[in-house]
Amino acid sequence: MQANMRQSSICLYATHFSGNSLPTYIRSMLLEMTKHCQRLVLISESKNWSSASAHFIEVNNIEILFSPNKGYDFGKWYWALKKIKFNQSKRIILLNDSMLLLSSLDNFFKWCNKTSSPVKGFLPSYERSHHLQSYLLVLDTPAIEPTLRYFKRKRRYRSKRKVIRQYELGLSVYWKKKGYTLEAFHTIQENYNKNPNYFLVDELLTLKTPLIKRHILMNTFGNDMKDTLEKQGFNFSKEHYLQLIKQNYSNKDYKAALEISKS
């Protein structure tokens, strides 16, 4: 168990957005992560930034790693893990921009520091097979080198199906074979076979979860995803989720979520 890992932590934040200005939801996450890691690397397809975004990046000491959009979030992490030296890092945080920050991640990282397993995530899933959801993964020293070796044996896959099989599912299988327990901040019933980020969102908001899928409040679902969720009975009403946020979070957090939902 570690008391404070910030000084030896690096966060690799994989993003995908258009334009040369940082969206508000990405700025919010970047500001939050400066509290929890010494090095913060924004992996982006942008090379040229607006003056406001360039200033924000500079004053918050954010490193930029350019990466083409190949292989989804794991493709960007693959690229970063190949390019960056991690000699001084005792913790690597893999983060992507599919989640909106609703409130502070302080409790999540306090939990990480108290949890002995070197492999930690925000939420588990039993959809297809037991694995940790990939949007927020925390790797501590014993698991860093084996995970780097795993990535080196793979590549950047263009097929989303291959990315899921080789990385999101494959990594969890690999970690378990290494003897690591897959610890998660939120727990769910074993063998729950739907995506918990969507179908347990009411319960998670009641628990004041600090993260929510961006699509839910911003209505940025792709057609295939929307069709799949619709067939499974997902409630697409963002007003419903905003009401739950209003009931369970601070007024400041609710107003921020409301503003994001309008963008």
Secondary structure, DSSP 8 states (H G I E B T S, - for coil): --S--GGGEEEEEE---SSSS--HHHHHHHHHHTTT-SEEEEEES-SS--HHHHHHHHHTT-EEEE--S-SHHHHHHHHHHHHS--TT-SEEEEEETTEEE-S--HHHHHHHHH---SEEES-EE-SSS-EE-TTEEEEEHHHHHHHHHHHHTS---S-HHHHIIIIIIHHHHHHHHTT---EESS---TT--S-HHHHTHHHHHHTT-SEEEHHHHH----HHHHHHHHHTT----HHHHHHHHHHHS-HHHHHHHHHHHT-
